[in-house]
Amino acid sequence: QVQLAESGGGLVQAGGSLRLSCLASGSNSRINVMAWYRQAPGKQRELVADITRSGTTNYADSVKGRFTISRDNVKNMVFLQMSSLKPEDTAVYYCSVRTVFETVTWGQGTQVTVSS
């Protein structure tokens, strides 16, 4: 079993930056893809960015050029550096990992609020 713990959310003004972190603990030797999702009030959860173990990244069009996902395979952590934040980035951000067996684990989520 993999456990995830996110940190780094908070309140920021539009144009500001935040860095989210997620630590994977437990049976993490089989982790393949690490990702960040977000869910705004009244909306479906959506993929923000993901990264494979080899470092291949994928971003939602809405965050390309503003957000950067990275990971530390030694520490089993994934990060999301968010810059030029907009009010529409306001959401609960969830860390997620998928193992080589295709099992998916979710974190509890961390609130990001961007004020205009």
C-alpha positions as CSV (number, residue, x, y, z in Angstrom):
1,Q,0.0,0.0,0.0
2,V,1.2,3.5,-0.9
3,Q,0.3,6.5,1.3
4,L,0.5,10.0,0.0
5,A,0.8,13.3,1.9
6,E,0.5,16.6,0.1
7,S,1.7,20.0,1.4
8,G,2.2,23.5,0.1
9,G,-1.3,24.7,-0.6
10,G,-2.5,28.1,0.5
11,L,-3.8,31.5,-0.4
12,V,-2.0,33.6,-3.0
13,Q,-2.7,36.6,-5.1
14,A,-3.2,36.4,-8.8
15,G,0.2,36.4,-10.5
16,G,1.9,34.7,-7.6
17,S,3.5,31.3,-7.1
18,L,3.1,28.2,-5.0
19,R,4.9,24.9,-4.8
20,L,3.1,21.8,-3.9
21,S,4.9,18.7,-2.6
22,C,3.7,15.1,-2.2
23,L,5.5,12.4,-0.4
24,A,4.8,8.7,-1.2
25,S,5.5,6.2,1.6
26,G,4.8,2.6,2.1
27,S,5.1,0.1,-0.8
28,N,6.4,2.6,-3.2
29,S,8.9,0.6,-5.1
30,R,6.5,-0.1,-8.0
31,I,5.4,3.5,-8.5
32,N,5.3,4.4,-12.2
33,V,3.4,7.6,-12.9
34,M,3.0,10.4,-10.4
35,A,0.5,13.1,-11.1
36,W,-1.4,16.2,-9.8
37,Y,-5.1,16.6,-10.3
38,R,-7.4,19.3,-9.2
39,Q,-11.1,19.8,-8.6
40,A,-12.8,23.1,-8.4
41,P,-16.2,23.6,-6.8
42,G,-18.9,22.2,-9.0
43,K,-16.5,20.8,-11.5
44,Q,-15.1,17.4,-12.3
45,R,-11.6,16.4,-11.2
46,E,-9.1,17.1,-13.9
47,L,-5.5,16.2,-14.7
48,V,-3.1,19.0,-14.2
49,A,0.2,17.3,-15.0
50,D,1.8,13.9,-14.7
51,I,5.3,12.5,-14.9
52,T,6.7,9.1,-15.6
53,R,9.5,7.5,-13.7
54,S,11.9,8.3,-16.5
55,G,10.8,12.0,-16.4
56,T,8.4,12.3,-19.4
57,T,5.9,15.0,-18.5
58,N,2.4,15.8,-19.7
59,Y,0.4,19.0,-18.9
60,A,-3.1,20.2,-19.3
61,D,-3.3,23.0,-21.9
62,S,-4.6,25.4,-19.3
63,V,-1.4,25.2,-17.3
64,K,1.3,24.8,-20.0
65,G,4.0,27.4,-19.6
66,R,3.0,28.2,-16.0
67,F,3.2,25.0,-14.1
68,T,6.2,22.6,-13.8
69,I,6.0,19.0,-12.5
70,S,9.0,17.3,-11.2
71,R,9.9,14.2,-9.1
72,D,12.6,12.8,-6.9
73,N,12.7,9.1,-7.4
74,V,15.1,8.6,-4.4
75,K,12.9,10.5,-2.0
76,N,9.7,9.3,-3.7
77,M,8.3,12.8,-4.0
78,V,6.5,14.7,-6.7
79,F,6.4,18.5,-6.9
80,L,4.2,21.0,-8.7
81,Q,5.7,24.5,-9.2
82,M,2.9,26.9,-10.0
83,S,3.6,30.3,-11.4
84,S,1.5,33.1,-12.8
85,L,-1.4,31.8,-10.9
86,K,-4.9,32.8,-11.9
87,P,-8.2,32.8,-10.0
88,E,-9.4,30.0,-12.2
89,D,-6.6,27.8,-10.7
90,T,-8.4,27.8,-7.4
91,A,-9.2,24.2,-6.5
92,V,-8.3,21.3,-4.3
93,Y,-5.1,19.8,-5.7
94,Y,-4.7,16.0,-5.3
95,C,-1.5,14.0,-5.7
96,S,-1.9,10.6,-7.4
97,V,0.4,7.7,-8.1
98,R,-0.1,4.8,-10.4
99,T,2.0,1.6,-10.0
100,V,3.2,-0.7,-12.6
101,F,0.3,-2.9,-11.7
102,E,-2.1,-0.1,-12.6
103,T,-3.3,0.5,-9.1
104,V,-4.0,4.1,-8.3
105,T,-3.7,5.9,-4.9
106,W,-4.9,9.4,-4.1
107,G,-3.8,11.9,-1.5
108,Q,-6.2,13.8,0.8
109,G,-5.8,17.0,-1.3
110,T,-4.6,20.5,-0.5
111,Q,-6.5,23.7,-1.1
112,V,-5.1,26.3,-3.4
113,T,-6.9,29.6,-3.5
114,V,-5.9,32.4,-5.9
115,S,-7.4,35.8,-5.2
116,S,-8.0,38.4,-7.9
